[in-house]
Amino acid sequence: RHLPGVTFAPTTTRGAAFLDDALQPGTAAVVVYGDDAWIAPYAARAEAVGVALFFEGPGSDPFIVRPGANVALAVDAAIRGGLHNGGQSCSAFERFFVPDDLHDAFVDALVARLRTLPAGDPSDPTTVLGPMSSRAAFDRIGQQIAQAVDLGARLVDGGRPWTDPYSGRPGWVPSVLTGVRPEMSVMADETFGPVFPVMAYTADDALWTAVDACRYGLNAAAFGPDASGVAARLAARHRNVYVNATPFDADQVATRIVDGGYGASALHGAPGPDGYRWRSGPRRLARALAELTDLESR
């Protein structure tokens, strides 16, 4: 009732059916969240019929520990940012880069902390980790861990499934991997679960090569005494950059109204006086929709 002219698809509607119905002449804009692997034909259709399309896709958000960082505080932030919704959030951190001289201490502290987190019924307020939201997401994590190990990564802890006795859904024990490389799926693709691949670095040149070897660009964080010094470098390819903070900290709530992103994380296409144009980068969805419809005048 607060958004006259806006229709929400029934929760029983499958994504393909929604897009087929919505991408028709007369529709002002369509907003959809999903996987970048299937959006391309729908983007072409949106352009052909002149419907604005706002697509929000996956992320593989980097968390960068800087030299001289406090390891205990860095681990706390990594868990806070990496386990939002049990890691089942596109805004959760999924790739962890740690200086070589801090690597072992970081991994040891991370494993120790993760082992203390209770898993179980999501309706129990003491639960930190619930089961996976879908079987597909569960299976993907298993495949990513297996591939990483096959390619030389070390599974330090976790990597074991568990089943929630209340729902019968499967979940993963928080998993920590070391010796990972950018080309491994656990680093290159969205993980969407309680997985912590940790990559050591010695020089910033190698760090940036690894961070940039990913097609996604949602959030990024730097943690340590010189974290602010790399914020601009991260901002060129990421929607939101957090300095000694995470998206889920109480003082960062305002950043959550920004969506969009770079690379395969988001698409924003809209018709205009110069034809249909595609854009990337941060945006405020409510404002963008208002500019395309009569909501702004209301």
C-alpha positions in Angstrom: 0.0 0.0 0.0 3.0 2.3 0.4 4.1 1.8 -3.2 1.2 2.5 -5.5 1.8 1.1 -9.0 4.3 -1.5 -7.7 3.4 -5.2 -7.9 5.2 -7.9 -6.0 5.3 -11.4 -7.5 3.7 -14.1 -5.4 6.2 -16.1 -3.4 5.2 -19.3 -5.4 6.2 -17.7 -8.7 9.4 -19.1 -10.2 11.9 -16.7 -11.4 11.7 -17.6 -15.1 7.9 -17.3 -15.1 8.1 -13.9 -13.3 10.5 -12.5 -15.9 8.5 -13.9 -18.8 5.4 -12.2 -17.5 7.0 -8.9 -16.4 9.2 -8.2 -19.4 6.4 -6.9 -21.5 5.7 -3.5 -23.1 3.9 -1.3 -20.5 6.0 -2.4 -17.6 8.1 0.5 -16.3 10.8 -1.5 -14.5 11.6 -5.0 -13.2 13.7 -5.7 -10.2 15.2 -9.2 -9.8 17.8 -10.8 -7.6 19.5 -14.0 -8.8 22.4 -15.7 -10.5 24.4 -13.9 -13.2 24.6 -17.1 -15.2 21.1 -16.8 -16.4 20.4 -13.1 -16.6 21.9 -12.4 -20.1 18.9 -13.4 -22.3 16.5 -11.5 -20.0 18.7 -8.4 -20.2 18.5 -8.6 -24.0 14.7 -8.9 -23.8 14.4 -6.0 -21.4 16.4 -3.8 -23.9 14.3 -5.1 -26.8 10.9 -4.2 -25.2 12.2 -1.0 -23.5 11.7 -2.1 -19.9 14.1 -0.9 -17.2 15.9 -3.8 -15.6 17.5 -3.7 -12.2 19.4 -7.0 -11.6 21.2 -7.7 -8.3 23.5 -10.7 -8.5 26.1 -12.6 -6.5 29.2 -11.4 -4.7 32.5 -12.9 -3.6 33.4 -10.1 -1.3 37.1 -9.7 -0.2 38.2 -9.2 3.4 41.7 -7.9 3.5 43.8 -7.9 6.7 46.6 -5.3 6.5 50.1 -5.6 7.9 50.2 -4.8 11.6 46.5 -5.6 12.2 45.3 -6.8 15.6 44.7 -10.5 14.8 41.9 -11.0 17.4 40.0 -8.0 16.2 40.5 -9.0 12.6 39.1 -12.5 13.2 36.2 -11.0 15.1 35.3 -8.8 12.1 35.9 -11.7 9.6 33.4 -13.9 11.4 30.9 -11.0 11.9 31.1 -10.2 8.3 31.5 -13.7 6.9 28.7 -15.4 8.8 25.8 -13.0 8.3 22.8 -15.3 7.8 25.3 -18.2 8.2 27.2 -16.8 5.2 24.1 -17.0 3.1 24.2 -13.4 2.0 25.6 -11.8 -1.1 27.0 -9.1 1.1 28.9 -11.5 3.4 32.7 -11.7 3.1 33.8 -14.8 1.2 37.5 -14.3 0.4 40.1 -13.6 3.1 43.6 -12.2 2.4 46.1 -12.1 5.2 49.8 -11.0 5.3 52.1 -13.9 5.4 53.5 -13.0 8.9 50.0 -12.9 10.4 48.6 -15.8 8.4 49.1 -18.7 10.9 48.0 -16.7 13.9 44.9 -15.6 12.0 44.0 -19.1 10.9 44.5 -20.6 14.4 42.3 -17.9 16.0 39.7 -18.2 13.3 39.4 -22.0 13.7 39.3 -21.7 17.5 36.4 -19.1 17.3 34.4 -21.0 14.7 34.5 -24.2 16.8 32.6 -22.4 19.6 29.7 -21.3 17.4 26.4 -23.2 18.1 24.6 -24.7 15.1 21.0 -25.8 15.2 17.4 -24.7 14.9 17.2 -21.3 13.3 14.3 -20.4 15.5 16.4 -20.8 18.6 17.9 -17.4 19.6 21.1 -19.0 20.7 21.8 -20.5 17.3 24.5 -18.9 15.2 24.6 -21.3 12.3 21.5 -22.8 10.7 21.1 -25.2 7.8 21.6 -24.2 4.2 18.7 -22.5 2.4 18.7 -24.8 -0.5 20.1 -28.2 -1.6 21.7 -26.5 -4.6 23.7 -24.1 -2.3 24.7 -27.1 -0.1 25.9 -29.1 -3.0 27.9 -26.2 -4.5 29.8 -25.7 -1.3 30.7 -29.4 -1.2 31.9 -29.2 -4.8 34.0 -26.0 -4.2 35.7 -27.5 -1.1 36.5 -30.8 -3.0 37.9 -28.9 -6.0 40.1 -26.7 -3.8 41.5 -29.7 -2.0 42.1 -31.5 -5.3 44.0 -28.5 -6.6 46.3 -28.3 -3.6 44.4 -26.3 -0.9 44.4 -27.6 2.7 41.2 -28.1 4.6 42.3 -26.9 8.0 38.9 -27.4 9.7 35.3 -28.2 8.9 34.2 -29.5 5.6 31.7 -31.8 7.2 27.9 -31.8 6.7 25.4 -31.9 9.4 21.6 -32.1 9.4 19.2 -29.9 11.4 16.9 -32.3 13.3 14.0 -29.8 13.2 13.8 -29.1 9.5 15.8 -32.1 8.1 17.8 -29.6 6.0 21.6 -30.1 5.6 24.2 -27.6 6.6 28.0 -27.3 6.7 30.3 -27.1 9.7 32.2 -23.9 9.3 35.1 -24.7 7.0 38.6 -23.0 6.8 40.8 -23.5 3.8 44.4 -22.4 3.3 46.7 -22.5 0.3 43.9 -21.3 -1.9 44.5 -19.6 -5.3 42.3 -17.1 -7.2 41.4 -19.6 -9.9 39.8 -22.0 -7.5 36.0 -21.9 -7.5 35.9 -21.2 -3.8 37.7 -17.9 -4.5 36.4 -17.1 -8.0 32.7 -17.9 -7.5 30.1 -17.1 -4.9 30.2 -19.5 -2.0 27.1 -18.5 0.0 27.8 -20.4 3.1 30.1 -20.8 6.2 33.4 -21.2 4.2 36.6 -19.2 4.9 39.2 -19.6 2.2 42.3 -17.8 3.5 45.1 -16.7 1.1 48.5 -15.4 2.4 50.2 -12.5 0.6 53.6 -10.9 1.0 53.4 -7.9 -1.3 50.6 -5.6 -2.4 51.1 -6.2 -6.1 50.3 -9.9 -5.6 47.4 -9.0 -3.3 45.7 -6.8 -5.8 46.2 -9.3 -8.6 44.4 -11.9 -6.5 41.7 -9.5 -5.3 40.9 -8.4 -8.8 40.8 -11.9 -10.2 37.1 -12.1 -9.6 34.2 -11.1 -11.8 32.1 -9.7 -8.9 32.1 -6.4 -7.2 29.8 -5.8 -4.2 31.4 -5.2 -0.8 35.0 -5.1 0.3 36.7 -4.5 3.6 40.2 -3.6 4.8 41.2 -4.2 8.4 44.4 -2.8 10.1 46.3 0.4 10.9 46.6 1.4 7.2 43.2 0.2 6.1 42.0 3.6 5.0 45.0 3.9 2.7 43.7 1.1 0.4 40.0 2.2 0.5 40.2 4.2 -2.7 41.8 1.2 -4.5 39.0 -1.0 -3.4 36.3 1.5 -4.2 37.2 1.4 -7.9 35.7 -2.1 -8.2 33.4 -2.5 -5.2 30.0 -1.0 -4.3 30.7 -0.4 -0.6 34.1 -0.4 1.1 34.4 -0.9 4.9 37.4 0.4 6.8 37.9 -1.6 10.1 34.2 -2.4 9.9 31.7 -4.7 8.3 28.3 -4.2 6.5 26.6 -5.6 9.5 27.9 -3.3 12.2 25.3 -1.1 13.9 27.1 2.1 12.7 27.0 0.9 9.1 23.3 0.5 8.7 23.0 3.5 6.3 25.3 1.7 3.8 22.6 -1.1 3.3 20.3 1.2 1.3 22.9 1.2 -1.4 22.7 -1.7 -3.9 24.0 -2.3 -7.4 27.7 -3.2 -7.9 30.4 -3.7 -10.5 31.2 -6.6 -12.9 28.8 -9.5 -12.9 27.3 -8.5 -9.5 24.7 -6.1 -11.0 23.1 -4.7 -14.1 21.1 -1.6 -14.5 19.5 -0.9 -17.9 17.0 1.7 -18.8 15.6 3.4 -21.9 16.3 7.1 -22.3 16.4 9.9 -24.9 19.6 8.5 -26.4 18.4 4.9 -26.5 18.7 2.1 -24.0 21.7 2.4 -21.8 23.5 0.0 -19.4 25.2 1.2 -16.3 27.2 -0.3 -13.4 28.2 0.8 -10.0 26.4 1.8 -6.8 22.8 3.0 -6.8 19.8 3.6 -4.6 17.1 1.4 -5.9 14.2 3.4 -4.5 15.5 6.6 -6.0 16.1 4.9 -9.4 12.6 3.5 -9.5 11.1 6.8 -8.5 12.8 8.5 -11.5 11.3 5.9 -13.9 7.7 6.0 -12.6 5.2 8.4 -11.2 6.1 7.4 -7.7 8.4 10.4 -7.4 5.4 12.8 -7.7 3.5 10.9 -5.0 
